[in-house]
């Protein structure tokens, strides 16, 4: 059963009269129509009998080529999309109805607009239903994610080769993204991260003018979007020789990452995977320096359901995709993170990226 049909079944199961969806990625997932409307309204309306897409006028013709959507309604910038929605739904008795929304995405302004249209309606969250639809990937989705992973490996290689004394973090980022565009990659999954030495002690640091010096670590965290699906990978490499202390830290993170990844199999819980890596880092004396969850889901977005985090109890299923990315971050010294994203198989998992996780030493230039 296709995702849209699954979701339509939600209407009767949850006694809903209408689904209102304005997350472009969810609309793409359900219908195949992909658009970035920016500040404009893009909304999919679903009833048991009918689907309608409200789109900016400039995208109306493209949307009408989609065979999954029953009705496409375009609006000009001087027109109100809410009037279009109201007119389209005028024949339905929705005043005292229940309307399904993505509660984790719908912004307050649009929620208030819907309440003005249907003042006596109640609103129910369908977020968990959509998450459960998206959480296991089809073979077609996995093919796109494998290609996204292949390009991420290429991007890492570009980054490694760019390292030289005196180059700035932001310069390495620019070189990586330029080479990706030359290969046809229009978009990175997120802002490419390249952090040198002690600057990497901030897990989500911003690359800047910090220049590379011999004998320090470099943390890379990057991914690409390929045909609407993302990749995400982290590697930490040495530029020249680093201290035995740094090497020991690296080995702790490496053991945590490889052990957790090797342990993944169906029916484990998300929290137990996190515990495997976290326990190794804690037993080595660095538990206080592993300050984030072990991983997150990915697919159309680089951060999706589920969380691979302490205390979570979701049962792992075949086809789920998520990251495994332990790290140690010590202020004033270094940040080390190693990450692969994997898909769960019948008996284990397979990574989307293949760059070695053993410590790479890039010769000083």
VEXDREN-2710 file (C-alpha; in Angstrom, 1 decimal):
% VEXDREN-2710
k/r/px/py/pz
1/UNK/0.0/0.0/0.0
2/UNK/1.4/3.4/-1.0
3/UNK/2.0/6.1/1.7
4/UNK/-0.9/8.3/0.6
5/UNK/-3.4/5.4/0.8
6/UNK/-2.0/4.5/4.3
7/UNK/-2.6/8.1/5.4
8/UNK/-6.1/8.2/3.9
9/UNK/-6.9/5.2/6.1
10/UNK/-5.9/7.4/9.1
11/UNK/-9.1/9.5/8.5
12/UNK/-11.5/6.7/9.4
13/UNK/-9.2/5.2/12.1
14/UNK/-8.8/8.5/13.9
15/UNK/-12.3/9.8/13.0
16/UNK/-10.8/12.7/11.0
17/UNK/-12.7/14.6/8.3
18/UNK/-9.7/16.3/6.8
19/UNK/-5.9/16.2/6.8
20/UNK/-4.0/19.5/6.3
21/UNK/-0.3/19.1/5.4
22/UNK/2.0/21.9/4.5
23/UNK/5.4/20.4/5.1
24/UNK/7.0/20.3/1.6
25/UNK/8.9/17.1/2.4
26/UNK/5.8/15.3/3.5
27/UNK/3.9/16.5/0.5
28/UNK/6.8/15.2/-1.7
29/UNK/6.8/11.9/0.2
30/UNK/3.1/11.4/-0.3
31/UNK/2.6/12.6/-3.9
32/UNK/6.0/12.9/-5.5
33/UNK/5.6/16.6/-6.0
34/UNK/8.6/18.6/-4.8
35/UNK/8.5/22.3/-4.2
36/UNK/10.2/24.9/-2.0
37/UNK/7.5/27.6/-1.6
38/UNK/9.6/29.7/0.7
39/UNK/7.2/31.9/2.7
40/UNK/4.2/31.1/0.5
41/UNK/1.6/28.5/1.4
42/UNK/1.9/25.0/-0.1
43/UNK/-0.8/22.8/1.3
44/UNK/-2.1/19.3/0.7
45/UNK/-5.8/18.7/1.7
46/UNK/-6.8/15.1/2.1
47/UNK/-10.3/13.7/2.6
48/UNK/-11.4/10.1/2.1
49/UNK/-12.7/10.8/-1.4
50/UNK/-10.4/13.6/-2.6
51/UNK/-6.9/15.2/-2.6
52/UNK/-6.2/18.8/-3.4
53/UNK/-3.0/20.8/-3.6
54/UNK/-2.9/24.5/-3.0
55/UNK/0.2/26.0/-4.7
56/UNK/1.6/29.4/-5.7
57/UNK/0.4/30.2/-9.2
58/UNK/4.0/30.0/-10.6
59/UNK/4.0/26.3/-9.8
60/UNK/0.5/25.4/-10.8
61/UNK/1.3/23.9/-14.2
62/UNK/4.1/21.7/-12.9
63/UNK/1.8/20.5/-10.1
64/UNK/-0.9/19.6/-12.5
65/UNK/1.4/17.1/-14.2
66/UNK/1.2/15.1/-11.0
67/UNK/-1.2/12.2/-11.5
68/UNK/-1.6/11.4/-7.8
69/UNK/-3.3/14.7/-6.8
70/UNK/-6.9/15.0/-7.8
71/UNK/-7.2/18.8/-7.9
72/UNK/-4.5/21.5/-8.1
73/UNK/-5.5/25.1/-7.1
74/UNK/-3.1/27.9/-7.9
75/UNK/-3.2/31.3/-6.3
76/UNK/-1.5/34.6/-7.3
77/UNK/0.5/36.6/-4.8
78/UNK/-2.3/39.1/-4.5
79/UNK/-4.8/36.3/-3.7
80/UNK/-5.3/34.6/-0.4
81/UNK/-4.6/30.8/-0.3
82/UNK/-6.9/30.6/2.7
83/UNK/-9.8/31.7/0.6
84/UNK/-8.9/29.1/-1.9
85/UNK/-8.9/26.5/0.8
86/UNK/-12.2/27.7/2.2
87/UNK/-13.9/27.8/-1.1
88/UNK/-12.7/24.3/-2.0
89/UNK/-13.9/22.8/1.2
90/UNK/-17.1/24.8/1.4
91/UNK/-19.3/21.8/0.6
92/UNK/-17.9/19.8/3.5
93/UNK/-19.3/20.1/7.0
94/UNK/-16.1/20.8/8.9
95/UNK/-17.2/23.3/11.6
96/UNK/-17.5/20.5/14.2
97/UNK/-15.1/18.2/12.5
98/UNK/-11.7/16.8/13.5
99/UNK/-8.8/18.0/11.3
100/UNK/-5.4/16.2/11.3
101/UNK/-2.3/18.3/11.3
102/UNK/1.5/17.8/11.6
103/UNK/1.8/19.3/15.0
104/UNK/5.6/19.2/14.9
105/UNK/5.7/21.4/11.7
106/UNK/2.6/23.6/11.5
107/UNK/3.5/27.2/12.5
108/UNK/1.2/29.2/14.8
109/UNK/0.2/31.7/12.2
110/UNK/-1.2/29.0/9.9
111/UNK/-2.8/27.1/12.7
112/UNK/-4.6/30.3/13.6
113/UNK/-5.7/30.8/10.0
114/UNK/-7.2/27.3/10.0
115/UNK/-9.0/28.0/13.3
116/UNK/-10.5/31.1/11.7
117/UNK/-11.7/29.1/8.8
118/UNK/-13.1/26.3/11.0
119/UNK/-13.8/27.9/14.4
120/UNK/-15.6/25.0/15.9
121/UNK/-13.3/22.2/14.6
122/UNK/-10.9/20.3/16.7
123/UNK/-7.3/19.6/15.6
124/UNK/-5.5/16.3/16.1
125/UNK/-1.9/15.5/15.5
126/UNK/-1.0/13.0/12.8
127/UNK/2.8/13.5/13.3
128/UNK/3.4/10.0/14.7
129/UNK/1.5/8.4/11.9
130/UNK/3.6/10.2/9.3
131/UNK/6.8/9.4/11.3
132/UNK/5.9/5.7/11.3
133/UNK/5.2/5.8/7.5
134/UNK/8.6/7.4/6.8
135/UNK/10.7/5.5/9.3
136/UNK/11.2/2.4/7.1
137/UNK/12.6/3.0/3.7
138/UNK/11.7/1.3/0.4
139/UNK/14.4/-0.2/-1.8
140/UNK/13.8/2.8/-4.2
141/UNK/14.5/5.2/-1.4
142/UNK/17.6/3.2/-0.3
143/UNK/19.0/3.4/-3.8
144/UNK/19.0/7.2/-3.6
145/UNK/20.5/7.2/-0.1
146/UNK/23.3/4.9/-1.3
147/UNK/24.2/7.3/-4.0
148/UNK/24.0/10.2/-1.6
149/UNK/26.5/8.3/0.6
150/UNK/28.8/7.7/-2.3
151/UNK/29.0/11.4/-3.0
152/UNK/29.6/12.1/0.7
153/UNK/32.6/9.8/0.5
154/UNK/33.9/11.8/-2.5
155/UNK/33.3/15.0/-0.6
156/UNK/35.4/13.8/2.3
157/UNK/38.2/12.9/-0.1
158/UNK/38.1/16.4/-1.5
159/UNK/38.3/17.8/2.0
160/UNK/41.2/15.6/3.0
161/UNK/43.2/16.6/-0.1
162/UNK/42.5/20.3/0.5
163/UNK/44.3/20.4/3.8
164/UNK/47.5/22.4/4.0
165/UNK/49.1/24.7/6.6
166/UNK/47.5/28.1/6.8
167/UNK/44.2/27.2/4.9
168/UNK/41.1/28.5/6.7
169/UNK/38.2/26.2/7.7
170/UNK/35.8/28.2/5.4
171/UNK/38.2/27.8/2.5
172/UNK/38.0/24.0/2.8
173/UNK/34.2/24.1/3.0
174/UNK/34.2/26.2/-0.2
175/UNK/36.4/23.8/-2.1
176/UNK/34.3/20.8/-1.0
177/UNK/31.0/22.4/-2.1
178/UNK/32.5/23.7/-5.4
179/UNK/33.6/20.2/-6.3
180/UNK/30.3/18.8/-5.4
181/UNK/28.5/21.3/-7.7
182/UNK/30.8/20.3/-10.5
183/UNK/29.6/16.7/-10.0
184/UNK/26.0/17.8/-10.3
185/UNK/25.1/18.0/-6.6
186/UNK/22.9/21.1/-6.2
187/UNK/22.6/21.0/-2.4
188/UNK/24.4/19.8/0.7
189/UNK/22.3/18.1/3.4
190/UNK/23.2/20.8/5.9
191/UNK/25.9/23.4/6.3
192/UNK/29.2/21.6/5.7
193/UNK/31.3/21.5/8.8
194/UNK/35.1/21.6/8.8
195/UNK/36.7/22.4/12.2
196/UNK/40.4/22.6/13.1
197/UNK/42.0/21.5/16.4
198/UNK/40.4/23.0/19.6
199/UNK/37.7/24.6/17.5
200/UNK/36.1/21.2/17.0
201/UNK/35.5/21.0/20.8
202/UNK/32.1/22.6/19.9
203/UNK/30.1/19.8/18.3
204/UNK/28.1/22.2/16.1
205/UNK/30.9/24.8/15.6
206/UNK/30.8/27.2/12.7
207/UNK/33.7/27.0/10.2
208/UNK/35.4/30.4/10.0
209/UNK/38.8/31.9/9.5
210/UNK/40.6/29.6/11.9
211/UNK/43.7/28.4/10.0
212/UNK/45.2/24.9/10.0
213/UNK/48.4/24.3/11.8
214/UNK/50.6/21.1/11.7
215/UNK/49.9/18.3/14.2
216/UNK/46.3/18.9/15.0
217/UNK/43.0/17.2/14.3
218/UNK/40.4/18.2/11.6
219/UNK/36.7/17.3/12.1
220/UNK/34.6/16.9/8.9
221/UNK/30.8/16.6/9.1
222/UNK/28.9/16.7/5.8
223/UNK/26.4/15.2/3.5
224/UNK/24.6/15.8/0.1
225/UNK/21.1/15.7/-1.2
226/UNK/20.7/13.3/-4.1
227/UNK/17.3/13.0/-5.8
228/UNK/15.6/14.3/-2.7
229/UNK/17.4/12.0/-0.2
230/UNK/20.3/12.9/2.1
231/UNK/23.5/11.6/3.4
232/UNK/25.5/12.4/6.6
233/UNK/29.0/11.4/7.6
234/UNK/31.7/12.5/10.0
235/UNK/35.3/11.8/10.1
236/UNK/38.2/13.2/12.2
237/UNK/41.6/13.1/10.6
238/UNK/45.1/14.1/11.8
239/UNK/47.0/16.8/9.9
240/UNK/50.6/15.6/10.7
241/UNK/51.4/13.8/13.9
242/UNK/49.2/14.2/16.9
243/UNK/50.0/13.5/20.6
244/UNK/49.5/10.0/22.2
245/UNK/46.7/11.6/24.3
246/UNK/44.8/12.6/21.1
247/UNK/45.4/9.1/19.6
248/UNK/44.0/7.5/22.8
249/UNK/40.9/9.7/22.6
250/UNK/40.4/8.8/19.0
251/UNK/40.6/5.1/19.7
252/UNK/37.9/5.4/22.4
253/UNK/35.5/7.1/20.0
254/UNK/36.4/4.6/17.2
255/UNK/35.7/1.6/19.5
256/UNK/32.4/3.1/20.6
257/UNK/31.3/3.8/17.0
258/UNK/32.4/0.4/15.6
259/UNK/31.0/-1.6/18.5
260/UNK/27.6/0.1/18.4
261/UNK/27.4/-0.1/14.6
262/UNK/28.3/-3.8/14.7
263/UNK/25.6/-4.5/17.3
264/UNK/22.7/-3.1/15.4
265/UNK/20.0/-5.6/14.5
266/UNK/16.2/-5.8/14.3
267/UNK/14.3/-5.8/17.6
268/UNK/17.0/-3.9/19.5
269/UNK/15.8/-0.6/21.1
270/UNK/17.1/2.7/20.1
271/UNK/18.2/3.4/23.7
272/UNK/20.2/0.2/23.9
273/UNK/22.2/1.1/20.8
274/UNK/23.1/4.5/22.4
275/UNK/24.0/2.7/25.6
276/UNK/26.6/0.5/23.9
277/UNK/28.6/3.4/22.6
278/UNK/28.0/5.6/25.7
279/UNK/29.2/2.9/28.1
280/UNK/32.5/2.4/26.2
281/UNK/33.2/6.2/26.4
282/UNK/32.1/6.4/30.0
283/UNK/34.2/3.4/31.1
284/UNK/37.2/5.1/29.5
285/UNK/36.6/8.1/31.7
286/UNK/35.1/10.5/29.2
287/UNK/31.4/10.1/29.7
288/UNK/31.0/13.8/30.6
289/UNK/32.5/14.8/27.2
290/UNK/30.0/12.8/25.1
291/UNK/27.3/15.5/25.2
292/UNK/24.8/14.6/22.5
293/UNK/22.6/11.6/21.5
294/UNK/24.3/8.8/19.5
295/UNK/22.2/9.3/16.4
296/UNK/19.2/10.4/14.5
297/UNK/17.1/9.1/11.6
298/UNK/17.6/10.4/8.1
299/UNK/15.9/10.1/4.7
300/UNK/14.4/13.1/2.9
301/UNK/15.7/15.2/5.7
302/UNK/19.1/14.8/7.5
303/UNK/17.3/14.8/10.9
304/UNK/14.3/12.6/11.0
305/UNK/12.6/10.2/13.4
306/UNK/13.8/8.3/15.3
307/UNK/16.2/9.5/18.0
308/UNK/19.0/7.1/18.9
309/UNK/19.2/8.5/22.4
310/UNK/19.4/7.6/26.1
311/UNK/16.0/6.4/27.5
312/UNK/14.4/5.9/24.1
313/UNK/12.7/2.5/23.6
314/UNK/11.7/2.3/20.0
315/UNK/12.1/-1.2/18.5
316/UNK/14.5/-1.2/15.6
317/UNK/13.0/-2.6/12.3
318/UNK/14.5/-3.6/9.0
319/UNK/14.6/-0.6/6.7
320/UNK/15.1/2.0/9.3
321/UNK/18.0/4.4/8.6
322/UNK/19.9/6.4/11.2
323/UNK/23.3/7.7/12.2
324/UNK/25.8/6.3/14.7
325/UNK/28.0/9.2/15.7
326/UNK/29.7/9.1/19.2
327/UNK/32.1/11.9/20.1
328/UNK/34.4/13.3/22.7
329/UNK/34.7/17.1/23.0
330/UNK/37.3/18.6/25.4
331/UNK/37.4/22.4/25.5
332/UNK/40.8/23.8/24.6
333/UNK/42.1/20.5/23.3
334/UNK/40.0/18.8/20.5
335/UNK/36.7/17.4/19.3
336/UNK/36.5/13.9/17.8
337/UNK/33.4/12.5/16.1
338/UNK/33.1/9.5/13.9
339/UNK/29.8/8.8/12.1
340/UNK/28.3/6.5/9.6
341/UNK/24.6/6.3/8.7
342/UNK/23.2/2.8/8.3
343/UNK/20.2/0.9/7.1
344/UNK/19.0/-1.9/9.2
345/UNK/19.0/-5.3/7.4
346/UNK/17.5/-8.7/8.3
347/UNK/20.4/-9.5/10.6
348/UNK/22.5/-6.3/11.1
349/UNK/23.1/-3.1/9.3
350/UNK/24.9/-1.7/6.2
351/UNK/26.5/1.8/6.1
352/UNK/25.9/4.3/3.3
353/UNK/29.5/5.6/3.5
354/UNK/32.8/3.6/3.2
355/UNK/35.6/6.0/4.0
356/UNK/37.9/4.3/6.5
357/UNK/37.3/5.0/10.2
358/UNK/40.9/4.2/11.2
359/UNK/42.8/7.4/12.0
360/UNK/44.0/9.0/8.7
361/UNK/47.2/11.0/8.9
362/UNK/47.4/13.7/6.2
363/UNK/51.0/14.7/5.5
364/UNK/51.8/18.3/6.4
365/UNK/52.1/20.5/3.3
END
